[in-house]
Amino acid sequence: MSVVEQRLKDLGIELPVPAAAVANYVPFVVTGNLVFISGQLPLENGKPAVVGKLGDSVSIEDGVRAARLCGLGLLAQIKAAAGSLDRVKRVVRLTAFVASTPDFTDQPKVVNGCSDLMVEVLGDAGRHARVAVSAPSLPLNVACEIEGVFEIG
């Protein structure tokens, strides 16, 4: 068992099946030593788990959960792309979209759900640059969508 797989097991984290593309795009693109992962939604058993908008029907706590679920999707995709999470040298950047009302300003708190997961699972290799912005709406009415760039070796 790989080092990161053992860490996941020790943390009681099970990665989901990587989500398939549902339109004219691919789940990830590998170019050189970089992997660009398409936006991941907060899914559980293949269905949207957290829907609605922050600042309205979704609490910050549920938003954090949504971001963590997006992060699990990212990890599942990078494992599919690289073959093993041990090949991840660094999470380079995450770009997060948070469905929220115009007056909601805690997008960074929400996205910490994903950022914290990356460091929890990958250690220092999980530290990354990040963008956390508001969106008026997201696919399937989900509360959050996150894409990522990863370096592999």
N, CA, C and O atoms as a GROMACS GRO file, in nm:
protein
  612
    1MET      N    1   0.085  -0.118   0.000
    1MET     CA    2   0.000   0.000   0.000
    1MET      C    3   0.089   0.125   0.000
    1MET      O    4   0.189   0.130   0.072
    2SER      N    5   0.053   0.222  -0.080
    2SER     CA    6   0.133   0.344  -0.091
    2SER      C    7   0.125   0.425   0.038
    2SER      O    8   0.035   0.405   0.121
    3VAL      N    9   0.218   0.516   0.054
    3VAL     CA   10   0.224   0.601   0.174
    3VAL      C   11   0.097   0.684   0.187
    3VAL      O   12   0.038   0.690   0.295
    4VAL      N   13   0.054   0.748   0.078
    4VAL     CA   14  -0.065   0.833   0.085
    4VAL      C   15  -0.190   0.747   0.104
    4VAL      O   16  -0.281   0.787   0.176
    5GLU      N   17  -0.196   0.632   0.039
    5GLU     CA   18  -0.310   0.542   0.058
    5GLU      C   19  -0.321   0.500   0.205
    5GLU      O   20  -0.431   0.492   0.260
    6GLN      N   21  -0.207   0.474   0.267
    6GLN     CA   22  -0.207   0.437   0.409
    6GLN      C   23  -0.255   0.555   0.494
    6GLN      O   24  -0.330   0.536   0.590
    7ARG      N   25  -0.212   0.676   0.459
    7ARG     CA   26  -0.257   0.795   0.532
    7ARG      C   27  -0.409   0.810   0.520
    7ARG      O   28  -0.477   0.840   0.618
    8LEU      N   29  -0.462   0.790   0.399
    8LEU     CA   30  -0.608   0.796   0.381
    8LEU      C   31  -0.678   0.694   0.471
    8LEU      O   32  -0.778   0.724   0.535
    9LYS      N   33  -0.624   0.573   0.473
    9LYS     CA   34  -0.682   0.467   0.555
    9LYS      C   35  -0.678   0.506   0.702
    9LYS      O   36  -0.776   0.491   0.774
   10ASP      N   37  -0.563   0.557   0.747
   10ASP     CA   38  -0.548   0.598   0.886
   10ASP      C   39  -0.644   0.711   0.923
   10ASP      O   40  -0.690   0.719   1.037
   11LEU      N   41  -0.674   0.798   0.826
   11LEU     CA   42  -0.766   0.910   0.850
   11LEU      C   43  -0.912   0.869   0.833
   11LEU      O   44  -1.003   0.948   0.860
   12GLY      N   45  -0.934   0.746   0.789
   12GLY     CA   46  -1.071   0.699   0.768
   12GLY      C   47  -1.137   0.762   0.647
   12GLY      O   48  -1.259   0.777   0.642
   13ILE      N   49  -1.055   0.799   0.548
   13ILE     CA   50  -1.106   0.865   0.427
   13ILE      C   51  -1.108   0.765   0.312
   13ILE      O   52  -1.008   0.700   0.283
   14GLU      N   53  -1.223   0.755   0.247
   14GLU     CA   54  -1.236   0.672   0.129
   14GLU      C   55  -1.264   0.761   0.009
   14GLU      O   56  -1.359   0.841   0.011
   15LEU      N   57  -1.184   0.749  -0.093
   15LEU     CA   58  -1.203   0.832  -0.212
   15LEU      C   59  -1.322   0.780  -0.293
   15LEU      O   60  -1.345   0.659  -0.301
   16PRO      N   61  -1.396   0.872  -0.353
   16PRO     CA   62  -1.507   0.829  -0.439
   16PRO      C   63  -1.455   0.777  -0.572
   16PRO      O   64  -1.337   0.792  -0.605
   17VAL      N   65  -1.542   0.716  -0.647
   17VAL     CA   66  -1.511   0.681  -0.785
   17VAL      C   67  -1.497   0.812  -0.861
   17VAL      O   68  -1.584   0.899  -0.847
   18PRO      N   69  -1.391   0.831  -0.940
   18PRO     CA   70  -1.375   0.958  -1.012
   18PRO      C   71  -1.497   0.986  -1.101
   18PRO      O   72  -1.544   0.898  -1.174
   19ALA      N   73  -1.545   1.107  -1.093
   19ALA     CA   74  -1.663   1.146  -1.173
   19ALA      C   75  -1.628   1.148  -1.321
   19ALA      O   76  -1.522   1.197  -1.360
   20ALA      N   77  -1.716   1.094  -1.402
   20ALA     CA   78  -1.698   1.096  -1.546
   20ALA      C   79  -1.741   1.231  -1.601
   20ALA      O   80  -1.824   1.300  -1.541
   21ALA      N   81  -1.685   1.269  -1.714
   21ALA     CA   82  -1.726   1.393  -1.780
   21ALA      C   83  -1.870   1.378  -1.827
   21ALA      O   84  -1.911   1.271  -1.872
   22VAL      N   85  -1.947   1.486  -1.815
   22VAL     CA   86  -2.088   1.480  -1.854
   22VAL      C   87  -2.118   1.571  -1.974
   22VAL      O   88  -2.234   1.592  -2.010
   23ALA      N   89  -2.013   1.623  -2.036
   23ALA     CA   90  -2.028   1.709  -2.154
   23ALA      C   91  -1.904   1.692  -2.240
   23ALA      O   92  -1.833   1.592  -2.228
   24ASN      N   93  -1.876   1.788  -2.327
   24ASN     CA   94  -1.765   1.778  -2.420
   24ASN      C   95  -1.635   1.830  -2.356
   24ASN      O   96  -1.582   1.934  -2.396
   25TYR      N   97  -1.586   1.757  -2.258
   25TYR     CA   98  -1.459   1.786  -2.192
   25TYR      C   99  -1.407   1.656  -2.132
   25TYR      O  100  -1.477   1.555  -2.133
   26VAL      N  101  -1.285   1.658  -2.080
   26VAL     CA  102  -1.229   1.541  -2.013
   26VAL      C  103  -1.209   1.574  -1.865
   26VAL      O  104  -1.195   1.691  -1.830
   27PRO      N  105  -1.208   1.472  -1.779
   27PRO     CA  106  -1.193   1.498  -1.635
   27PRO      C  107  -1.057   1.558  -1.598
   27PRO      O  108  -1.046   1.632  -1.500
   28PHE      N  109  -0.954   1.526  -1.676
   28PHE     CA  110  -0.821   1.581  -1.649
   28PHE      C  111  -0.739   1.580  -1.776
   28PHE      O  112  -0.767   1.505  -1.870
   29VAL      N  113  -0.637   1.666  -1.777
   29VAL     CA  114  -0.540   1.669  -1.886
   29VAL      C  115  -0.402   1.666  -1.822
   29VAL      O  116  -0.372   1.743  -1.731
   30VAL      N  117  -0.318   1.575  -1.871
   30VAL     CA  118  -0.180   1.566  -1.826
   30VAL      C  119  -0.092   1.627  -1.935
   30VAL      O  120  -0.099   1.585  -2.051
   31THR      N  121  -0.011   1.725  -1.898
   31THR     CA  122   0.084   1.783  -1.991
   31THR      C  123   0.216   1.801  -1.916
   31THR      O  124   0.223   1.875  -1.818
   32GLY      N  125   0.317   1.732  -1.964
   32GLY     CA  126   0.445   1.733  -1.892
   32GLY      C  127   0.425   1.675  -1.754
   32GLY      O  128   0.373   1.564  -1.739
   33ASN      N  129   0.467   1.750  -1.652
   33ASN     CA  130   0.452   1.702  -1.514
   33ASN      C  131   0.335   1.770  -1.442
   33ASN      O  132   0.326   1.764  -1.319
   34LEU      N  133   0.246   1.833  -1.519
   34LEU     CA  134   0.129   1.897  -1.460
   34LEU      C  135   0.001   1.824  -1.498
   34LEU      O  136  -0.013   1.775  -1.610
   35VAL      N  137  -0.092   1.818  -1.403
   35VAL     CA  138  -0.223   1.762  -1.427
   35VAL      C  139  -0.326   1.870  -1.396
   35VAL      O  140  -0.330   1.924  -1.285
   36PHE      N  141  -0.408   1.902  -1.496
   36PHE     CA  142  -0.515   1.999  -1.480
   36PHE      C  143  -0.644   1.921  -1.464
   36PHE      O  144  -0.683   1.845  -1.553
   37ILE      N  145  -0.710   1.939  -1.350
   37ILE     CA  146  -0.832   1.863  -1.321
   37ILE      C  147  -0.953   1.955  -1.336
   37ILE      O  148  -0.958   2.064  -1.278
   38SER      N  149  -1.049   1.909  -1.415
   38SER     CA  150  -1.174   1.984  -1.436
   38SER      C  151  -1.246   2.003  -1.303
   38SER      O  152  -1.223   1.930  -1.207
   39GLY      N  153  -1.334   2.101  -1.300
   39GLY     CA  154  -1.409   2.132  -1.179
   39GLY      C  155  -1.482   2.011  -1.122
   39GLY      O  156  -1.550   1.938  -1.194
   40GLN      N  157  -1.467   1.994  -0.993
   40GLN     CA  158  -1.531   1.884  -0.921
   40GLN      C  159  -1.645   1.941  -0.836
   40GLN      O  160  -1.632   2.046  -0.774
   41LEU      N  161  -1.755   1.869  -0.834
   41LEU     CA  162  -1.873   1.911  -0.758
   41LEU      C  163  -1.879   1.834  -0.627
   41LEU      O  164  -1.815   1.730  -0.613
   42PRO      N  165  -1.955   1.885  -0.530
   42PRO     CA  166  -1.969   1.814  -0.401
   42PRO      C  167  -2.068   1.698  -0.415
   42PRO      O  168  -2.188   1.712  -0.390
   43LEU      N  169  -2.016   1.584  -0.456
   43LEU     CA  170  -2.099   1.467  -0.481
   43LEU      C  171  -2.082   1.362  -0.373
   43LEU      O  172  -1.973   1.344  -0.318
   44GLU      N  173  -2.190   1.293  -0.344
   44GLU     CA  174  -2.188   1.172  -0.260
   44GLU      C  175  -2.268   1.068  -0.336
   44GLU      O  176  -2.382   1.091  -0.374
   45ASN      N  177  -2.207   0.952  -0.356
   45ASN     CA  178  -2.272   0.846  -0.434
   45ASN      C  179  -2.319   0.897  -0.570
   45ASN      O  180  -2.424   0.858  -0.619
   46GLY      N  181  -2.239   0.985  -0.629
   46GLY     CA  182  -2.267   1.035  -0.762
   46GLY      C  183  -2.376   1.140  -0.772
   46GLY      O  184  -2.414   1.181  -0.882
   47LYS      N  185  -2.427   1.186  -0.658
   47LYS     CA  186  -2.536   1.284  -0.657
   47LYS      C  187  -2.494   1.410  -0.581
   47LYS      O  188  -2.414   1.402  -0.487
   48PRO      N  189  -2.546   1.526  -0.620
   48PRO     CA  190  -2.514   1.651  -0.548
   48PRO      C  191  -2.550   1.639  -0.400
   48PRO      O  192  -2.662   1.602  -0.365
   49ALA      N  193  -2.454   1.670  -0.313
   49ALA     CA  194  -2.474   1.654  -0.169
   49ALA      C  195  -2.508   1.785  -0.099
   49ALA      O  196  -2.579   1.785   0.001
   50VAL      N  197  -2.458   1.896  -0.151
   50VAL     CA  198  -2.484   2.026  -0.088
   50VAL      C  199  -2.528   2.120  -0.199
   50VAL      O  200  -2.450   2.156  -0.287
   51VAL      N  201  -2.654   2.161  -0.194
   51VAL     CA  202  -2.710   2.248  -0.296
   51VAL      C  203  -2.761   2.378  -0.233
   51VAL      O  204  -2.794   2.382  -0.115
   52GLY      N  205  -2.767   2.481  -0.315
   52GLY     CA  206  -2.813   2.611  -0.268
   52GLY      C  207  -2.700   2.710  -0.262
   52GLY      O  208  -2.590   2.685  -0.313
   53LYS      N  209  -2.727   2.825  -0.200
   53LYS     CA  210  -2.629   2.933  -0.195
   53LYS      C  211  -2.587   2.965  -0.053
   53LYS      O  212  -2.668   2.964   0.040
   54LEU      N  213  -2.458   2.993  -0.038
   54LEU     CA  214  -2.407   3.045   0.088
   54LEU      C  215  -2.464   3.185   0.106
   54LEU      O  216  -2.479   3.260   0.010
   55GLY      N  217  -2.496   3.219   0.230
   55GLY     CA  218  -2.558   3.348   0.257
   55GLY      C  219  -2.709   3.340   0.245
   55GLY      O  220  -2.778   3.438   0.271
   56ASP      N  221  -2.760   3.223   0.206
   56ASP     CA  222  -2.904   3.202   0.193
   56ASP      C  223  -2.939   3.070   0.260
   56ASP      O  224  -2.954   3.064   0.382
   57SER      N  225  -2.951   2.964   0.183
   57SER     CA  226  -2.997   2.835   0.237
   57SER      C  227  -2.884   2.742   0.283
   57SER      O  228  -2.912   2.638   0.342
   58VAL      N  229  -2.759   2.778   0.259
   58VAL     CA  230  -2.645   2.692   0.294
   58VAL      C  231  -2.560   2.760   0.400
   58VAL      O  232  -2.517   2.874   0.382
   59SER      N  233  -2.536   2.690   0.511
   59SER     CA  234  -2.452   2.743   0.619
   59SER      C  235  -2.304   2.734   0.580
   59SER      O  236  -2.267   2.661   0.488
   60ILE      N  237  -2.222   2.808   0.650
   60ILE     CA  238  -2.077   2.799   0.627
   60ILE      C  239  -2.029   2.657   0.652
   60ILE      O  240  -1.945   2.606   0.577
   61GLU      N  241  -2.080   2.592   0.756
   61GLU     CA  242  -2.039   2.455   0.787
   61GLU      C  243  -2.073   2.361   0.672
   61GLU      O  244  -1.991   2.276   0.635
   62ASP      N  245  -2.192   2.375   0.614
   62ASP     CA  246  -2.228   2.291   0.500
   62ASP      C  247  -2.145   2.327   0.378
   62ASP      O  248  -2.112   2.241   0.296
   63GLY      N  249  -2.110   2.455   0.364
   63GLY     CA  250  -2.023   2.497   0.255
   63GLY      C  251  -1.884   2.435   0.267
   63GLY      O  252  -1.826   2.391   0.168
   64VAL      N  253  -1.832   2.431   0.389
   64VAL     CA  254  -1.702   2.368   0.414
   64VAL      C  255  -1.710   2.219   0.377
   64VAL      O  256  -1.617   2.164   0.317
   65ARG      N  257  -1.820   2.155   0.414
   65ARG     CA  258  -1.840   2.013   0.377
   65ARG      C  259  -1.843   1.997   0.225
   65ARG      O  260  -1.785   1.903   0.171
   66ALA      N  261  -1.911   2.089   0.156
   66ALA     CA  262  -1.916   2.085   0.010
   66ALA      C  263  -1.776   2.095  -0.049
   66ALA      O  264  -1.741   2.020  -0.140
   67ALA      N  265  -1.696   2.188   0.002
   67ALA     CA  266  -1.560   2.206  -0.048
   67ALA      C  267  -1.475   2.081  -0.021
   67ALA      O  268  -1.392   2.043  -0.104
   68ARG      N  269  -1.494   2.019   0.092
   68ARG     CA  270  -1.420   1.896   0.124
   68ARG      C  271  -1.459   1.785   0.025
   68ARG      O  272  -1.374   1.711  -0.022
   69LEU      N  273  -1.588   1.774  -0.005
   69LEU     CA  274  -1.632   1.675  -0.103
   69LEU      C  275  -1.571   1.702  -0.240
   69LEU      O  276  -1.532   1.609  -0.310
   70CYS      N  277  -1.562   1.829  -0.278
   70CYS     CA  278  -1.493   1.864  -0.404
   70CYS      C  279  -1.348   1.818  -0.398
   70CYS      O  280  -1.295   1.766  -0.496
   71GLY      N  281  -1.285   1.838  -0.284
   71GLY     CA  282  -1.146   1.796  -0.266
   71GLY      C  283  -1.129   1.646  -0.279
   71GLY      O  284  -1.031   1.599  -0.338
   72LEU      N  285  -1.224   1.569  -0.226
   72LEU     CA  286  -1.218   1.424  -0.243
   72LEU      C  287  -1.227   1.387  -0.390
   72LEU      O  288  -1.160   1.295  -0.436
   73GLY      N  289  -1.311   1.459  -0.464
   73GLY     CA  290  -1.320   1.437  -0.608
   73GLY      C  291  -1.190   1.469  -0.678
   73GLY      O  292  -1.148   1.397  -0.769
   74LEU      N  293  -1.125   1.578  -0.637
   74LEU     CA  294  -0.995   1.613  -0.695
   74LEU      C  295  -0.893   1.504  -0.669
   74LEU      O  296  -0.818   1.465  -0.759
   75LEU      N  297  -0.888   1.454  -0.546
   75LEU     CA  298  -0.793   1.347  -0.513
   75LEU      C  299  -0.822   1.221  -0.593
   75LEU      O  300  -0.730   1.153  -0.638
   76ALA      N  301  -0.950   1.189  -0.612
   76ALA     CA  302  -0.985   1.071  -0.692
   76ALA      C  303  -0.938   1.089  -0.836
   76ALA      O  304  -0.889   0.994  -0.898
   77GLN      N  305  -0.954   1.209  -0.889
   77GLN     CA  306  -0.912   1.235  -1.028
   77GLN      C  307  -0.760   1.232  -1.041
   77GLN      O  308  -0.708   1.175  -1.138
   78ILE      N  309  -0.687   1.291  -0.947
   78ILE     CA  310  -0.541   1.291  -0.959
   78ILE      C  311  -0.488   1.148  -0.944
   78ILE      O  312  -0.388   1.112  -1.008
   79LYS      N  313  -0.552   1.067  -0.863
   79LYS     CA  314  -0.512   0.926  -0.852
   79LYS      C  315  -0.535   0.855  -0.986
   79LYS      O  316  -0.451   0.777  -1.031
   80ALA      N  317  -0.648   0.883  -1.050
   80ALA     CA  318  -0.677   0.822  -1.181
   80ALA      C  319  -0.575   0.870  -1.285
   80ALA      O  320  -0.532   0.792  -1.369
   81ALA      N  321  -0.539   0.996  -1.279
   81ALA     CA  322  -0.445   1.052  -1.378
   81ALA      C  323  -0.304   1.002  -1.357
   81ALA      O  324  -0.234   0.969  -1.454
   82ALA      N  325  -0.260   0.995  -1.232
   82ALA     CA  326  -0.121   0.962  -1.201
   82ALA      C  327  -0.099   0.815  -1.170
   82ALA      O  328   0.014   0.767  -1.174
   83GLY      N  329  -0.205   0.743  -1.140
   83GLY     CA  330  -0.191   0.602  -1.105
   83GLY      C  331  -0.170   0.579  -0.957
   83GLY      O  332  -0.205   0.473  -0.905
   84SER      N  333  -0.114   0.677  -0.889
   84SER     CA  334  -0.090   0.667  -0.745
   84SER      C  335  -0.079   0.808  -0.687
   84SER      O  336  -0.020   0.897  -0.748
   85LEU      N  337  -0.138   0.827  -0.570
   85LEU     CA  338  -0.127   0.957  -0.504
   85LEU      C  339   0.016   0.986  -0.458
   85LEU      O  340   0.050   1.101  -0.431
   86ASP      N  341   0.098   0.882  -0.449
   86ASP     CA  342   0.238   0.903  -0.411
   86ASP      C  343   0.315   0.979  -0.519
   86ASP      O  344   0.423   1.032  -0.491
   87ARG      N  345   0.263   0.986  -0.639
   87ARG     CA  346   0.328   1.062  -0.747
   87ARG      C  347   0.304   1.212  -0.737
   87ARG      O  348   0.368   1.291  -0.807
   88VAL      N  349   0.212   1.254  -0.650
   88VAL     CA  350   0.183   1.396  -0.635
   88VAL      C  351   0.300   1.463  -0.563
   88VAL      O  352   0.329   1.434  -0.447
   89LYS      N  353   0.366   1.554  -0.636
   89LYS     CA  354   0.475   1.630  -0.577
   89LYS      C  355   0.424   1.756  -0.509
   89LYS      O  356   0.481   1.804  -0.411
   90ARG      N  357   0.313   1.811  -0.566
   90ARG     CA  358   0.261   1.936  -0.512
   90ARG      C  359   0.122   1.964  -0.568
   90ARG      O  360   0.094   1.939  -0.685
   91VAL      N  361   0.036   2.015  -0.482
   91VAL     CA  362  -0.087   2.077  -0.530
   91VAL      C  363  -0.044   2.219  -0.566
   91VAL      O  364  -0.005   2.296  -0.478
   92VAL      N  365  -0.051   2.254  -0.692
   92VAL     CA  366  -0.001   2.384  -0.738
   92VAL      C  367  -0.103   2.494  -0.709
   92VAL      O  368  -0.070   2.595  -0.647
   93ARG      N  369  -0.227   2.474  -0.755
   93ARG     CA  370  -0.329   2.577  -0.736
   93ARG      C  371  -0.469   2.517  -0.740
   93ARG      O  372  -0.497   2.426  -0.817
   94LEU      N  373  -0.555   2.571  -0.656
   94LEU     CA  374  -0.697   2.539  -0.658
   94LEU      C  375  -0.773   2.664  -0.696
   94LEU      O  376  -0.742   2.774  -0.650
   95THR      N  377  -0.872   2.647  -0.781
   95THR     CA  378  -0.964   2.757  -0.814
   95THR      C  379  -1.102   2.712  -0.772
   95THR      O  380  -1.154   2.611  -0.819
   96ALA      N  381  -1.161   2.789  -0.681
   96ALA     CA  382  -1.289   2.751  -0.622
   96ALA      C  383  -1.396   2.854  -0.652
   96ALA      O  384  -1.373   2.975  -0.645
   97PHE      N  385  -1.513   2.803  -0.685
   97PHE     CA  386  -1.630   2.886  -0.710
   97PHE      C  387  -1.734   2.851  -0.603
   97PHE      O  388  -1.770   2.734  -0.587
   98VAL      N  389  -1.781   2.951  -0.532
   98VAL     CA  390  -1.878   2.931  -0.424
   98VAL      C  391  -2.008   3.000  -0.465
   98VAL      O  392  -2.011   3.121  -0.483
   99ALA      N  393  -2.114   2.923  -0.479
   99ALA     CA  394  -2.245   2.982  -0.509
   99ALA      C  395  -2.289   3.059  -0.386
   99ALA      O  396  -2.307   3.002  -0.278
  100SER      N  397  -2.308   3.189  -0.402
  100SER     CA  398  -2.341   3.270  -0.285
  100SER      C  399  -2.418   3.396  -0.324
  100SER      O  400  -2.420   3.438  -0.439
  101THR      N  401  -2.479   3.452  -0.223
  101THR     CA  402  -2.552   3.577  -0.242
  101THR      C  403  -2.451   3.690  -0.261
  101THR      O  404  -2.335   3.676  -0.222
  102PRO      N  405  -2.493   3.802  -0.319
  102PRO     CA  406  -2.400   3.912  -0.346
  102PRO      C  407  -2.331   3.968  -0.221
  102PRO      O  408  -2.220   4.020  -0.230
  103ASP      N  409  -2.394   3.957  -0.105
  103ASP     CA  410  -2.336   4.014   0.017
  103ASP      C  411  -2.252   3.914   0.097
  103ASP      O  412  -2.196   3.950   0.201
  104PHE      N  413  -2.242   3.788   0.051
  104PHE     CA  414  -2.163   3.687   0.122
  104PHE      C  415  -2.016   3.709   0.092
  104PHE      O  416  -1.978   3.721  -0.025
  105THR      N  417  -1.932   3.713   0.196
  105THR     CA  418  -1.789   3.742   0.176
  105THR      C  419  -1.696   3.639   0.240
  105THR      O  420  -1.575   3.662   0.249
  106ASP      N  421  -1.750   3.526   0.283
  106ASP     CA  422  -1.666   3.426   0.350
  106ASP      C  423  -1.628   3.309   0.258
  106ASP      O  424  -1.613   3.197   0.305
  107GLN      N  425  -1.612   3.335   0.129
  107GLN     CA  426  -1.571   3.230   0.037
  107GLN      C  427  -1.444   3.160   0.084
  107GLN      O  428  -1.436   3.038   0.078
  108PRO      N  429  -1.342   3.235   0.132
  108PRO     CA  430  -1.220   3.166   0.177
  108PRO      C  431  -1.245   3.066   0.290
  108PRO      O  432  -1.184   2.960   0.293
  109LYS      N  433  -1.335   3.099   0.384
  109LYS     CA  434  -1.366   3.005   0.492
  109LYS      C  435  -1.426   2.877   0.436
  109LYS      O  436  -1.393   2.767   0.481
  110VAL      N  437  -1.513   2.891   0.337
  110VAL     CA  438  -1.576   2.774   0.275
  110VAL      C  439  -1.470   2.687   0.208
  110VAL      O  440  -1.467   2.565   0.228
  111VAL      N  441  -1.385   2.749   0.129
  111VAL     CA  442  -1.287   2.675   0.049
  111VAL      C  443  -1.179   2.610   0.136
  111VAL      O  444  -1.110   2.519   0.091
  112ASN      N  445  -1.165   2.657   0.260
  112ASN     CA  446  -1.073   2.589   0.351
  112ASN      C  447  -1.106   2.441   0.368
  112ASN      O  448  -1.019   2.361   0.401
  113GLY      N  449  -1.232   2.404   0.344
  113GLY     CA  450  -1.269   2.262   0.352
  113GLY      C  451  -1.187   2.178   0.256
  113GLY      O  452  -1.151   2.065   0.289
  114CYS      N  453  -1.159   2.231   0.138
  114CYS     CA  454  -1.077   2.160   0.040
  114CYS      C  455  -0.928   2.177   0.072
  114CYS      O  456  -0.853   2.080   0.070
  115SER      N  457  -0.888   2.300   0.100
  115SER     CA  458  -0.746   2.327   0.128
  115SER      C  459  -0.697   2.246   0.247
  115SER      O  460  -0.588   2.188   0.242
  116ASP      N  461  -0.776   2.242   0.354
  116ASP     CA  462  -0.736   2.165   0.472
  116ASP      C  463  -0.724   2.017   0.440
  116ASP      O  464  -0.634   1.950   0.490
  117LEU      N  465  -0.815   1.964   0.355
  117LEU     CA  466  -0.808   1.824   0.316
  117LEU      C  467  -0.679   1.795   0.241
  117LEU      O  468  -0.616   1.692   0.265
  118MET      N  469  -0.638   1.883   0.152
  118MET     CA  470  -0.515   1.861   0.074
  118MET      C  471  -0.394   1.848   0.167
  118MET      O  472  -0.309   1.761   0.147
  119VAL      N  473  -0.386   1.936   0.267
  119VAL     CA  474  -0.272   1.931   0.360
  119VAL      C  475  -0.284   1.809   0.451
  119VAL      O  476  -0.184   1.746   0.483
  120GLU      N  477  -0.406   1.777   0.493
  120GLU     CA  478  -0.429   1.661   0.578
  120GLU      C  479  -0.382   1.532   0.509
  120GLU      O  480  -0.322   1.446   0.573
  121VAL      N  481  -0.411   1.520   0.382
  121VAL     CA  482  -0.379   1.398   0.308
  121VAL      C  483  -0.237   1.399   0.252
  121VAL      O  484  -0.168   1.297   0.258
  122LEU      N  485  -0.192   1.512   0.199
  122LEU     CA  486  -0.064   1.518   0.128
  122LEU      C  487   0.047   1.587   0.205
  122LEU      O  488   0.159   1.597   0.154
  123GLY      N  489   0.021   1.635   0.324
  123GLY     CA  490   0.124   1.705   0.402
  123GLY      C  491   0.166   1.834   0.332
  123GLY      O  492   0.082   1.901   0.272
  124ASP      N  493   0.293   1.868   0.339
  124ASP     CA  494   0.341   1.993   0.279
  124ASP      C  495   0.317   1.998   0.129
  124ASP      O  496   0.302   2.107   0.073
  125ALA      N  497   0.313   1.884   0.062
  125ALA     CA  498   0.284   1.882  -0.082
  125ALA      C  499   0.142   1.930  -0.111
  125ALA      O  500   0.110   1.964  -0.225
  126GLY      N  501   0.058   1.933  -0.009
  126GLY     CA  502  -0.079   1.978  -0.027
  126GLY      C  503  -0.096   2.129  -0.016
  126GLY      O  504  -0.204   2.180  -0.045
  127ARG      N  505   0.009   2.200   0.025
  127ARG     CA  506   0.000   2.347   0.035
  127ARG      C  507   0.002   2.405  -0.106
  127ARG      O  508   0.079   2.360  -0.192
  128HIS      N  509  -0.081   2.505  -0.130
  128HIS     CA  510  -0.104   2.548  -0.268
  128HIS      C  511  -0.142   2.696  -0.274
  128HIS      O  512  -0.178   2.757  -0.174
  129ALA      N  513  -0.132   2.750  -0.395
  129ALA     CA  514  -0.191   2.881  -0.424
  129ALA      C  515  -0.340   2.858  -0.445
  129ALA      O  516  -0.383   2.746  -0.472
  130ARG      N  517  -0.421   2.966  -0.432
  130ARG     CA  518  -0.565   2.943  -0.436
  130ARG      C  519  -0.641   3.067  -0.481
  130ARG      O  520  -0.599   3.180  -0.457
  131VAL      N  521  -0.752   3.043  -0.545
  131VAL     CA  522  -0.848   3.146  -0.579
  131VAL      C  523  -0.982   3.100  -0.522
  131VAL      O  524  -1.021   2.985  -0.542
  132ALA      N  525  -1.052   3.188  -0.451
  132ALA     CA  526  -1.184   3.156  -0.397
  132ALA      C  527  -1.278   3.271  -0.431
  132ALA      O  528  -1.267   3.380  -0.374
  133VAL      N  529  -1.369   3.247  -0.524
  133VAL     CA  530  -1.457   3.354  -0.570
  133VAL      C  531  -1.604   3.312  -0.561
  133VAL      O  532  -1.637   3.194  -0.552
  134SER      N  533  -1.689   3.411  -0.563
  134SER     CA  534  -1.833   3.389  -0.562
  134SER      C  535  -1.884   3.365  -0.703
  134SER      O  536  -1.827   3.413  -0.800
  135ALA      N  537  -1.992   3.289  -0.712
  135ALA     CA  538  -2.060   3.265  -0.840
  135ALA      C  539  -2.210   3.278  -0.814
  135ALA      O  540  -2.260   3.234  -0.710
  136PRO      N  541  -2.282   3.336  -0.909
  136PRO     CA  542  -2.427   3.350  -0.888
  136PRO      C  543  -2.502   3.217  -0.893
  136PRO      O  544  -2.605   3.201  -0.828
  137SER      N  545  -2.449   3.121  -0.969
  137SER     CA  546  -2.508   2.987  -0.973
  137SER      C  547  -2.403   2.890  -1.027
  137SER      O  548  -2.309   2.930  -1.095
  138LEU      N  549  -2.421   2.763  -0.995
  138LEU     CA  550  -2.329   2.658  -1.039
  138LEU      C  551  -2.410   2.540  -1.091
  138LEU      O  552  -2.529   2.531  -1.064
  139PRO      N  553  -2.346   2.450  -1.166
  139PRO     CA  554  -2.417   2.334  -1.222
  139PRO      C  555  -2.491   2.255  -1.113
  139PRO      O  556  -2.440   2.238  -1.002
  140LEU      N  557  -2.608   2.208  -1.147
  140LEU     CA  558  -2.691   2.125  -1.058
  140LEU      C  559  -2.725   2.194  -0.927
  140LEU      O  560  -2.763   2.129  -0.830
  141ASN      N  561  -2.712   2.328  -0.924
  141ASN     CA  562  -2.742   2.408  -0.805
  141ASN      C  563  -2.650   2.376  -0.686
  141ASN      O  564  -2.685   2.401  -0.572
  142VAL      N  565  -2.530   2.320  -0.714
  142VAL     CA  566  -2.438   2.288  -0.605
  142VAL      C  567  -2.383   2.415  -0.543
  142VAL      O  568  -2.382   2.521  -0.605
  143ALA      N  569  -2.337   2.403  -0.419
  143ALA     CA  570  -2.288   2.517  -0.344
  143ALA      C  571  -2.143   2.553  -0.377
  143ALA      O  572  -2.098   2.662  -0.344
  144CYS      N  573  -2.070   2.461  -0.441
  144CYS     CA  574  -1.927   2.484  -0.462
  144CYS      C  575  -1.879   2.398  -0.579
  144CYS      O  576  -1.931   2.289  -0.602
  145GLU      N  577  -1.780   2.449  -0.651
  145GLU     CA  578  -1.711   2.373  -0.756
  145GLU      C  579  -1.564   2.411  -0.749
  145GLU      O  580  -1.531   2.530  -0.740
  146ILE      N  581  -1.475   2.312  -0.753
  146ILE     CA  582  -1.332   2.339  -0.740
  146ILE      C  583  -1.254   2.262  -0.846
  146ILE      O  584  -1.275   2.143  -0.867
  147GLU      N  585  -1.164   2.335  -0.913
  147GLU     CA  586  -1.072   2.273  -1.009
  147GLU      C  587  -0.931   2.282  -0.950
  147GLU      O  588  -0.907   2.359  -0.857
  148GLY      N  589  -0.838   2.202  -1.004
  148GLY     CA  590  -0.703   2.204  -0.950
  148GLY      C  591  -0.595   2.175  -1.051
  148GLY      O  592  -0.618   2.113  -1.154
  149VAL      N  593  -0.476   2.223  -1.018
  149VAL     CA  594  -0.355   2.194  -1.093
  149VAL      C  595  -0.260   2.123  -0.997
  149VAL      O  596  -0.232   2.173  -0.888
  150PHE      N  597  -0.210   2.009  -1.038
  150PHE     CA  598  -0.122   1.928  -0.957
  150PHE      C  599   0.007   1.900  -1.032
  150PHE      O  600   0.007   1.884  -1.154
  151GLU      N  601   0.119   1.896  -0.959
  151GLU     CA  602   0.248   1.855  -1.017
  151GLU      C  603   0.270   1.709  -0.978
  151GLU      O  604   0.254   1.672  -0.862
  152ILE      N  605   0.309   1.628  -1.077
  152ILE     CA  606   0.339   1.487  -1.048
  152ILE      C  607   0.483   1.457  -1.087
  152ILE      O  608   0.544   1.529  -1.166
  153GLY      N  609   0.536   1.352  -1.031
  153GLY     CA  610   0.672   1.312  -1.061
  153GLY      C  611   0.681   1.166  -1.090
  153GLY      O  612   0.790   1.115  -1.117
   0.00000   0.00000   0.00000
